Amino acid sequence: MNDLKRLGLAVKQPQLERYADWLMQGERDIELQDLCESAELLDGDWRALAKAQAALLQHHKGRVGVHAPFWNLHLDALDPQVRRVTQQRYLQGLAFAEEVGGRWLVLHSPFYFWGHTLAQHRQTLAQEIALAQLTLEPVLERAAEAAVTLVIETILDRDPTPLLALVASFDSPLVRLSVDTGHAHINAQRGGLSAQGWLSQTGQHQTGQHQVAPLLGHVHLQDNDGSADEHLAPGAGTVHWPGVLRSLRATTTDPYLILEVVPDELEAAVQWADSLPSTLLHPEPHLALTQGVHL
């Protein structure tokens, strides 16, 4: 049973400096996201930033990961030139992870239109998986050398079937699923699986004719009201956190756990996380999880 004591933060350099003590004292998970949205950094001196962050984290005993670039990149690119650019950026993310001692690299799901009536992936899923495997071939080879796990994050996915098929197709412990609670919550308003459902289906052994290894390796925790990807602190939106936490506690994979909120919500997210340990370490149905919410 996962006690969630490693629950940490997604940060860029200013936020890392501000919350370093809290993160390191708790041996919490840390996800470095400076590469996500900065083309200038990608084509600039990103190694200097990586070295500075590695120095700041040299006494951190918890787990560290990196979010790869994602804007305009396509994991299942059909165009060979687009595929080469995507590979280059992912490899930069891996190099950054190596500099900071990272253990995971977040990529985005390629299934942007799953659930849309114009693109159901019924006939193209096998092709898309093959293209994703082609894109990740050199990336996964490098990841294996660096002992970094590639985690593929739920984005616009409503049905877990295509993404689970993609992750499972690699047949590798170095490719795992990342569930974003906020993304799942938005998609649930449109007929998709809830955040709790995603975690329950992907983080535990499935029973039946065969035992299926759980594929969950990483979780982004964030909140919203179901209408927009706001990245609010838990409790500020309408995600059903008691159910999410129950599902997380029941996972068997010890996933990397990251509060991924906008900078203005970080303090509230930290306070929320600080309210959890006694309940999560000694789970009892009558104990409050946070601010009057009960299991």
N, C-alpha and C positions, 0 to 999 in steps of 0.2 A: 504494500500500500504506500502510495506516494504522499509524504507529509508536506510537500510544497515549501519546505524551508529554504530551498534554493531560489525562490522566486525573486527575479531581479529586474533590471531596466534595459531598455533600448536607449542609447545615448549617442550624441555627437560630442566632440571635444569639450565645449563649454559645460555641458551637462555632466560629462564624465568627471570633470574637475570638481564640480559642485557636490556631486553625490558619491565621490570615490570612497570616502570614509564609511558611509552607510553600506555601500556595496561590499567593501572589503571586510568590514567587521563581521558582516553576516555570511561571508563566503558565498555571496549570491551570484547568480548567472548574470553576465553582462554581454550585451550585443552592441557592437560598434557599427554605427550607421552613417559614417561620414561619406562613404563612397556612393550612397544610394542616389543622390540627386545632384551631384556636382561634377559636371563634365570638365570643369576647369581643374578640379582636383585630380580626376582620372588622367588628364593629360599634363598634369603638373608634378610637383614634388610630393606625391602621396607617401613615398617611403619615409620622408622626414616626419610626417604626422604619425605614421605607424610606429616609428622608433620612439617618438615622444609618448605615445599611448602605452607602448610596451614598458617604457621606463616607469610610467605612472602606476602600472599594474604589476610591477615586478614582485610585490609581496602579496598579491591577491591569490588566495588559495581556492577560489571558486572557478567556475567554468566560463570561458570567453568564446564568443562567436562573432561573426561578421555578416552583415547583410550585403549581398552582391548588388552591383548596379542593375537596374531593371527598366528604366525608361527607354522606349523604342527598341528594346531587345526582345527576341522571340526564340524561346526554347525549342520550338518545333519549326523553325524557319525553313521554308522550301527553297528560297533563293540562296545559293551558295555564298554569295558575298555577305548577305545579312547573317548567315550562319557563322562566317569567319569573324565578323565584328562581335557577335554574341559570345563566341568562344574566347576572343581576346579579352573582353570585359570580365567574363567569369574567371579567367585565369588571373587577371589583375586582383580580383577579389580573393582568390586563393593565396596569391602572393602576400596580400595584406594580412590575411589570416595567419600565414606562416610567421610573419614579422611579430605579431602580437601574441603568438601562442594560441591561436584560435582552434576550436574543436568542431565548429560547424560553419557552413556558408548557406545563407538563405537565398533561394531562387524563387521565381514566381511561376505559378501554374500556367501552362500554355493554353488552357481551355477557356479562353475569354468569353466564348459565346455559348457555352454549354447551357442548355435550357431555353435558348432562343429558338423560335420555330424555324428560322432560316438556317440554323447550323446545329443540328442535333448530334453530329459525330457518329451517326449510326453506320455510315459507310466509310468514314475516314479515320476512325480511331486507330486502327492498326497502322495506317500510314503516318499519322501524327506521332504515335509512339516510336516508330522507326526513325523518324526525323529527329525526335528528341534524343534518342539514343546516339544518333550520328553526331549531334551537336555536343553531347556530353562525353563522347568517347575520350578526347584528350583531357578534358576537365576531370573526369573520374579517375583517369590514370594518374594525374597529378595529385588529386585528392587522396588517393591511396598511399602515395609516397609521403604525403604530409599528415596522414591520419586525420583527415578532416571529413566530416559527414556532410553531404549535400542534402539539404532539407527543402522540399518543394512545397511552397505555401499556397493554401487555398486563397483564391482571389474572387473570381466571379462564379466559381463552381457551385452549383446547386445540388447536383447528384454526385455522391462520392465515387461512383463506379469508374469513370474514366481516369480520375486522378489516382485512385488506388491501383488501377491496372497499370498505369504508367510507372508508379513507384515499384510495384511488384515485378515489373518486367526486367528490372536490372538485376534482380536476384542477388542483391548486395546489401550488407549491413551499412554500407556507406551512402546509401540513398534511402531517405526516409521522408515521411509526410510531415508537413508543418500545418497546424490548424490555427487560423486567425479567428478569434471569437467574434470580433466586430464584423468581419466580412461574412461569416456564417449567419450572424443575426440579421444582417441586411437581406441576404439571399433567402432566409427563412420566411421573410414577409412576402416573398414572391414564389413560394412553393418549395423552397429548398429545405435541406436538413438543418436543424438547429445546431448551435454550437455544442450543446450537450450531446446531441445525436452524433455529430462528427467525432467527438472525443470517445464516446462509448463504443462506436463501431471500429475505431482505428487504434485504440490504445489497450485493448484487451484481447486475450486469446478467444477466437471464435469457436463455438462448439458445433458439432455436427459430425458428418462422416469423417472429416479430417481436421486436425488441429492446424490453424493458420497462424503463423507468427504475426503479432501485432506490428503495424507499420508506423505508429506515431513516434516521432522523434523530437518534436519541437512545438511549442505553443506560443502564439502572441495573444496576450490578454489585453483587450481594450473594449470600450463600451460606446454605444450610440443609441439613438432612438429608433433605429430601423430604417431611417430614410436617407442617411448619408454616412460616409466613412469618416467620422469625426475624431476618432482616437481619443476618447475621453477616459478618465480614470474610472475603474469599476465603481458602480453605484450612481454614476452621473447620467446613465442612459437607462435602457429597458432590458438589457441582457439579464437573464435569470441566473444570477450568480450562485445561489445555493445548488442548483442543478449542475452548473458548470464545475463547481468545486467538488461536488460528489463524484462526478465523472473523472475529474483529474486525480482525485485520491485513489480511485479504483484502477488507474492505469498501471500496467505492468512493465512499462518501458523506461521509466525515469526520464521523461522528456526534458529538454532544455525549456525553461520557463521564463518568459520575458513579458513584462508590462511595457507595451508599445503605445505610448500616449504622446500627445503634443507637449512641447516644453511647458506650457502654462498649466498642464495637468499633472506634471511630475510630482509636485509636493502632495497633492491629493492622493496620487497613486501610492506613494511611499507610506502615507498615513494608513491607507487601506491595507497595504501589505503588513504593516506593523500590527494591525488589529487581528491578524489571522493566526499567529503561531500557536497559542494555547489551545484553540479549538482544533486546529489541524493536527497537532501532535497528540492530542487526547480526544479523538473524535467521539462525541456523544450527541445524540439527536437533540437533546434539550438545550445544548449550549448555543449561544448566539454566534453567528459567523462575523457579522459586522453591522453596527448601527441598527440593531433590532431585527435583522434578518436571521431566520432560523432554518435549519435543515428540516 
